[in-house]
Each structure stands twice: as structure tokens, then as C-alpha cells.
Amino acid sequence: MADEERQRIVRVAGSRRAQLTPVQGTTSEPHARADRKSPPKDERGPNDERMLGDVPPHY
């Protein structure tokens, strides 16, 4: 049945966030962060330096 393959939302007592049930064939390990690489100087646009240097505030 298709419903058995779907994730379920599970409430956690004392927590503000719910959890999802695991799905077969997945892991809870985070993906490795890819290194940021600058394009060659002749292929850069006007905002590339600024965009590559920006990091979201939650990092």
C-alpha cells in the first residue's frame, strides 16, 4: 500500500518540533557541504565576488 511508504509526523513530548518517521533507503546523516569554488576571472559576472562571500546569518 502506498500509505505505508510515506513519512508520518510524530509529536515529541516536551519538544517544540515534531519528527518525521524514517523512509526506507534514506539516512539521517547530513550531506557533505560542497566547497565553494570561484569561476575563472574571465567568466565572472559583476556580482560573483559578493555572492560567493555571502553566508546566511544562521551559519
Beta strands, then each sheet from edge to edge (+ up, - down):
strand 1: 9-10
strand 2: 19-20
sheet 1: 1+ 2-
end
